[in-house]
Amino acid sequence: MVEHTPNGNRDSHLRQMQLDSLLEVTKAINANLPEASLYKIYHFTLLAGLEIKKLALFVNESAWTCKVHFGVDGAIGKEALPESLATINSIQKVKLAGLFSSLDLAIPVKHKDKILAILLLEGTHNEEEQDTSFIQTFTNITLVAIENKRLARLNLEQEALKKEIEIAKRVQQNLIPTHLPQTKQLQMFASYYPNKIVGGDYYDYIPLDDNRFYVCIADVSGKGIPAALLMSNFQACLRTLVLYTSDLKDIIKRLNEQVYNHTKGEKFITVFLAYIDIKEGTLRCINAGHNPPLLLEAAGYQWLDKGTCILGMFEKLPFVDEMSVAIPSKVRLFAYTDGVSEVMNNRGDEFGQEGLFDFISQSKEMSDAMHLELYEHMTKFKEDQDFPDDITYLSCIIDPTA
């Protein structure tokens, strides 16, 4: 006859509880239960199954976060892990203060070389009564499963972001004209350097016939798909409106309504829009909060800065002014976004309107070569600094006498 001792019964019961705990968490992992469910199973197992009275589990994600706690002040859930525990490599007794004072045993949980978590609990005087090795193993199994779920989720998010970027990039590419005019009366050149994969700048050339056309350059707040879709909506509206009217004030007012209704005042667009009639020798334009383009004439130059405020800021524009300029002879028009003027060097000096004017006024002619020279000039100017934003510029040579 085999004699069963109390210790034997206790050990047998403990081993059975451990096996049941491992089976339960394994079933949960295989069933692909969410992270919250795995934490609940973990919580219940250690509290009810292993009869641990006090515990706090800190998990190392982007920062140390308390995911499970019981038997301690609930405020510990908002506390940071004590710095002295962040790099421990073995189970050890600790002496902590404040909310952590009742937790005197620290168990690191590692996967390969990475510390996934630090488990803090109330130790016992009798080491045999607390199987820290099993607790560490059980925590490791649970946390590795949760870490794998987290990595899988991040991978899906990155794939979704990658697809979003590709969509936004295609939308943006479809907005930019593929062909610009190169005639005796009109020559046009454009350069676009996005600061990120998908930028917020836009330019357009909309011909009505051989003599009349619109030029537009704009900058939408924000990046990615929201900015690309807003600009796509803006372009569609603009290209529809110009077919029915050449009233710039009316066009700008309607564009503002579209932007405001589309974004509810949360996003804005700066716009420069010009209507040019080569046969009549006239240029009419409105500047809606955009960097003023430079118009170089035989007799001098002027900045085209008259217009209204940024589109999308108000439901109704508080004022709209229009500039009208006679162009009886050859002129040069240069428009750009704030990524050009805001280029900064190591000393904190901005390239600014002055730097741009100096370069443009000294250039003999508008051309693709001049555009490239300008970019190289800005690159040299910024020294070790990064370009702060997208860089877009558009130039036109208009010659009614050709």
C-alpha positions in Angstrom: 0.0 0.0 0.0 1.4 3.4 -1.1 1.1 6.1 1.5 0.1 9.5 0.2 1.6 12.4 2.1 0.0 15.9 2.3 3.0 17.3 0.3 2.5 14.6 -2.3 -1.1 15.6 -2.8 -0.2 19.3 -2.9 2.5 18.7 -5.5 0.2 16.5 -7.6 -2.5 19.1 -7.5 0.0 21.9 -8.4 1.3 19.9 -11.4 -2.2 19.3 -12.6 -3.0 23.0 -12.3 0.1 23.8 -14.3 -0.8 21.3 -17.0 -4.3 22.7 -17.2 -3.0 26.2 -17.4 -0.7 25.3 -20.3 -3.5 23.5 -22.1 -5.9 26.4 -21.6 -3.5 29.1 -23.0 -2.4 26.7 -25.8 -6.0 26.3 -26.9 -6.5 30.1 -26.7 -3.4 30.7 -28.9 -4.5 28.0 -31.4 -8.0 29.5 -31.5 -6.3 32.8 -32.5 -8.0 34.7 -29.6 -7.3 38.4 -29.4 -4.6 39.8 -27.1 -7.1 41.0 -24.5 -8.4 37.4 -24.2 -4.9 36.0 -23.7 -4.3 38.6 -21.0 -7.5 37.6 -19.2 -6.6 33.9 -19.3 -3.2 34.8 -17.9 -4.7 37.0 -15.2 -7.2 34.3 -14.1 -4.6 31.5 -14.2 -2.1 33.2 -11.9 -4.7 34.6 -9.5 -7.1 31.6 -9.2 -5.0 28.7 -10.4 -1.6 29.4 -8.9 -3.0 31.5 -6.0 -0.7 34.5 -6.5 -1.9 37.3 -4.4 -0.1 40.4 -5.8 1.3 40.9 -9.3 2.1 43.5 -11.9 3.1 42.6 -15.5 5.0 45.2 -17.5 5.3 44.6 -21.2 8.0 46.1 -23.4 6.2 47.4 -26.5 7.0 50.9 -27.7 7.3 51.7 -24.0 7.0 49.7 -20.8 3.3 49.3 -20.1 1.5 47.6 -17.2 -0.9 45.1 -18.9 -2.0 43.0 -15.9 -2.1 43.8 -12.2 -4.0 42.6 -9.2 -3.7 42.7 -5.4 -2.0 46.1 -5.6 -3.1 49.8 -5.9 -4.8 50.2 -9.3 -2.8 53.3 -9.9 0.2 51.1 -10.6 -1.4 50.5 -14.0 -0.4 54.1 -15.0 3.1 54.0 -13.6 6.3 53.4 -15.5 8.5 50.4 -14.8 11.2 51.4 -12.4 14.4 52.0 -14.5 16.5 49.7 -12.3 14.4 46.7 -13.5 14.4 47.3 -17.3 17.6 45.3 -18.0 17.5 42.5 -15.4 18.4 39.1 -16.8 17.5 36.7 -14.0 14.9 36.1 -11.4 15.8 38.1 -8.3 14.6 39.7 -5.1 14.1 43.4 -5.3 13.3 46.2 -2.9 11.0 48.8 -4.4 9.2 51.9 -3.0 5.8 53.5 -3.3 3.2 51.6 -5.2 5.7 48.8 -5.8 6.7 48.3 -2.2 4.7 45.1 -1.8 6.3 43.5 -4.9 9.6 42.0 -4.0 10.3 39.4 -6.7 11.2 40.3 -10.3 11.0 37.8 -13.1 12.3 38.8 -16.6 10.5 37.2 -19.5 12.7 36.9 -22.6 12.4 35.7 -26.2 15.8 35.1 -27.8 17.7 38.2 -26.8 14.8 40.5 -26.3 13.2 41.2 -22.9 9.5 41.0 -23.6 8.3 41.7 -20.1 9.1 42.1 -16.4 6.8 40.3 -14.0 6.7 41.7 -10.5 5.0 39.7 -7.7 4.9 39.3 -4.0 7.5 36.6 -3.0 7.1 34.0 -0.3 9.4 33.0 2.5 9.3 29.4 1.4 10.7 29.1 -2.2 9.1 25.6 -2.6 5.7 27.1 -2.3 6.2 29.2 -5.4 7.3 27.7 -8.7 9.0 30.7 -10.2 10.3 28.6 -13.1 6.8 27.6 -14.2 5.5 31.2 -13.7 8.3 32.4 -16.0 7.6 29.7 -18.6 3.9 30.3 -18.6 4.4 34.0 -18.9 6.9 33.5 -21.7 4.5 31.3 -23.7 1.7 33.8 -23.3 3.8 36.9 -24.1 5.5 35.3 -27.1 2.1 34.6 -28.6 1.0 38.1 -27.9 4.2 39.5 -29.4 3.7 37.4 -32.5 0.2 38.8 -32.8 1.5 42.4 -32.4 4.2 41.9 -35.0 1.6 40.4 -37.4 -0.6 43.4 -36.8 2.2 45.8 -37.4 3.1 44.0 -40.7 -0.5 44.3 -41.9 -0.6 47.9 -41.0 2.6 48.5 -42.9 1.3 46.7 -45.9 -1.9 48.8 -45.7 0.2 52.0 -45.4 2.3 50.9 -48.4 -0.8 50.3 -50.5 -2.2 53.7 -49.3 1.0 55.4 -50.4 0.9 53.7 -53.8 -2.7 54.8 -54.3 -1.9 58.4 -53.3 1.2 58.4 -55.5 -0.9 57.3 -58.5 -3.6 59.8 -57.8 -1.0 62.6 -57.5 0.8 61.6 -60.7 -2.5 61.7 -62.6 -3.0 65.3 -61.5 0.2 66.6 -63.0 0.1 67.5 -66.7 2.1 65.1 -68.9 2.7 67.6 -71.7 3.5 71.3 -71.4 3.3 73.8 -74.3 6.4 74.6 -76.3 5.4 77.1 -79.0 6.7 80.5 -80.1 4.1 82.3 -78.1 4.1 80.1 -75.0 6.8 78.0 -73.4 6.2 76.3 -70.1 8.5 74.4 -67.7 7.8 72.7 -64.4 9.7 70.9 -61.6 8.3 68.8 -58.8 10.4 67.3 -55.9 8.2 65.7 -53.2 9.8 65.8 -49.8 8.2 62.5 -49.0 6.9 59.7 -51.2 3.6 61.5 -51.5 3.6 65.3 -51.3 0.9 68.0 -51.1 1.9 70.3 -54.1 0.0 70.6 -57.3 0.3 72.5 -60.6 -1.8 72.6 -63.7 -2.0 74.0 -67.2 -5.5 74.1 -68.7 -5.7 75.2 -72.4 -9.0 76.6 -73.7 -7.8 77.2 -77.3 -4.5 78.3 -79.0 -4.6 81.7 -77.3 -6.3 81.3 -73.9 -5.3 79.1 -71.0 -5.2 78.8 -67.2 -2.2 78.3 -65.0 -2.6 77.1 -61.5 -0.2 76.2 -58.7 -1.4 75.0 -55.2 -0.3 73.5 -51.9 -2.7 71.4 -49.8 -2.2 71.0 -46.1 -1.3 67.4 -45.1 0.1 64.5 -47.0 -0.9 61.0 -48.1 -4.3 59.8 -49.5 -6.4 62.6 -47.7 -4.3 65.3 -49.4 -4.2 63.5 -52.7 -8.0 63.0 -52.8 -8.6 66.6 -51.8 -6.3 67.8 -54.6 -8.0 65.5 -57.0 -11.4 66.9 -56.0 -10.0 70.4 -56.3 -8.6 69.7 -59.8 -11.9 68.2 -61.0 -13.8 71.1 -59.8 -11.4 73.6 -61.3 -11.4 72.0 -64.7 -15.2 71.9 -64.7 -15.6 75.5 -63.7 -13.2 76.9 -66.3 -15.3 75.4 -69.1 -18.3 77.5 -68.1 -16.9 80.8 -67.0 -13.7 83.0 -67.1 -14.8 85.0 -64.1 -11.9 84.3 -61.7 -13.7 85.6 -58.7 -16.6 83.3 -59.3 -14.3 80.4 -59.8 -12.3 81.0 -56.6 -15.5 81.4 -54.6 -16.8 78.1 -55.8 -13.5 76.4 -55.3 -13.5 77.6 -51.7 -17.0 76.3 -51.2 -15.9 72.9 -52.5 -12.8 72.7 -50.3 -14.7 73.9 -47.2 -17.6 71.5 -47.7 -15.2 68.6 -48.4 -13.0 69.2 -45.3 -15.2 71.2 -42.9 -12.4 73.7 -42.2 -9.9 71.0 -41.2 -7.7 71.2 -44.3 -6.7 74.2 -46.5 -5.3 74.9 -49.9 -3.2 77.9 -51.0 -3.8 78.6 -54.7 -2.5 80.9 -57.4 -4.8 80.9 -60.4 -4.1 82.9 -63.6 -6.1 83.3 -66.8 -4.0 84.4 -69.8 -5.2 85.6 -73.2 -2.2 85.8 -75.5 -4.1 87.4 -78.4 -5.6 90.1 -76.2 -2.3 90.5 -74.3 -3.8 90.2 -70.8 -3.1 88.3 -67.6 -5.7 88.2 -64.9 -5.0 86.4 -61.6 -6.1 85.8 -58.0 -3.7 84.7 -55.3 -5.4 82.8 -52.5 -2.9 82.8 -49.7 -0.1 81.4 -51.9 3.5 82.5 -52.3 3.3 85.4 -54.8 4.6 84.5 -58.2 7.1 86.7 -59.9 6.3 88.4 -63.2 9.3 89.8 -65.1 8.5 92.4 -67.8 10.7 94.5 -70.1 10.2 97.5 -67.8 10.7 95.7 -64.5 8.9 93.1 -62.3 6.1 92.7 -59.9 5.0 90.1 -57.3 1.5 88.8 -58.0 0.1 88.9 -54.5 -3.4 90.3 -54.7 -6.4 88.1 -54.1 -7.9 86.5 -51.1 -7.2 84.2 -48.1 -6.4 80.5 -48.1 -9.2 78.3 -49.5 -11.1 76.2 -47.0 -10.6 78.4 -44.0 -14.0 80.1 -44.2 -17.3 78.9 -45.6 -17.6 82.2 -47.4 -14.5 84.2 -48.5 -14.4 87.5 -46.7 -13.0 89.3 -49.8 -11.8 88.5 -53.3 -9.6 90.8 -55.3 -8.4 90.3 -58.8 -5.2 91.6 -60.5 -5.1 92.5 -64.1 -1.8 93.0 -66.0 -1.3 94.0 -69.6 1.3 91.9 -71.5 1.8 93.6 -74.9 5.2 92.1 -75.2 7.3 89.2 -73.9 7.0 88.4 -70.1 8.3 85.7 -67.8 6.2 84.2 -65.1 7.6 82.2 -62.3 5.4 80.5 -59.7 6.4 78.3 -56.8 5.4 76.7 -53.5 6.7 77.5 -50.0 9.1 74.6 -50.1 11.3 76.9 -52.2 11.3 80.0 -50.1 11.6 78.1 -46.8 14.8 76.3 -47.6 17.2 77.0 -44.7 21.0 76.8 -44.3 23.1 75.8 -41.2 22.9 79.4 -39.8 19.1 79.5 -40.0 19.0 81.8 -42.9 16.0 81.3 -45.3 16.4 81.2 -49.1 13.3 83.4 -49.2 11.9 85.6 -51.9 15.1 87.6 -52.0 17.2 84.6 -52.8 14.7 83.4 -55.4 14.5 86.9 -57.0 18.2 87.2 -57.2 18.5 83.8 -59.0 15.6 84.3 -61.4 16.5 87.9 -62.4 20.0 86.9 -63.2 18.9 83.9 -65.3 19.0 84.7 -69.0 15.9 82.6 -69.9 13.4 80.2 -68.5 14.2 76.6 -69.5 14.6 73.1 -68.2 18.3 73.8 -67.7 17.4 76.8 -65.5 15.1 74.7 -63.4 17.8 72.2 -62.8 20.3 75.0 -61.9 17.8 76.4 -59.4 17.5 73.1 -57.7 21.3 72.7 -57.5 21.5 76.3 -56.2 19.1 75.6 -53.4 20.8 72.3 -52.6 24.1 74.2 -52.2 22.4 76.9 -50.2 20.9 74.5 -47.6 24.3 73.0 -46.7 23.7 70.1 -44.3 20.0 70.9 -43.7 17.1 68.9 -45.2 14.6 70.3 -47.5 11.7 71.3 -45.3 8.8 70.6 -47.7 7.9 69.6 -51.2 9.5 71.8 -53.8 7.5 72.8 -56.9 8.0 75.5 -59.3 6.5 76.5 -62.7 7.7 79.0 -65.2 6.2 80.4 -68.4 7.5 82.5 -71.3 4.6 84.4 -72.8 5.3 86.4 -76.0 2.2 87.9 -77.8 4.5 89.4 -80.4 6.0 86.1 -81.6 
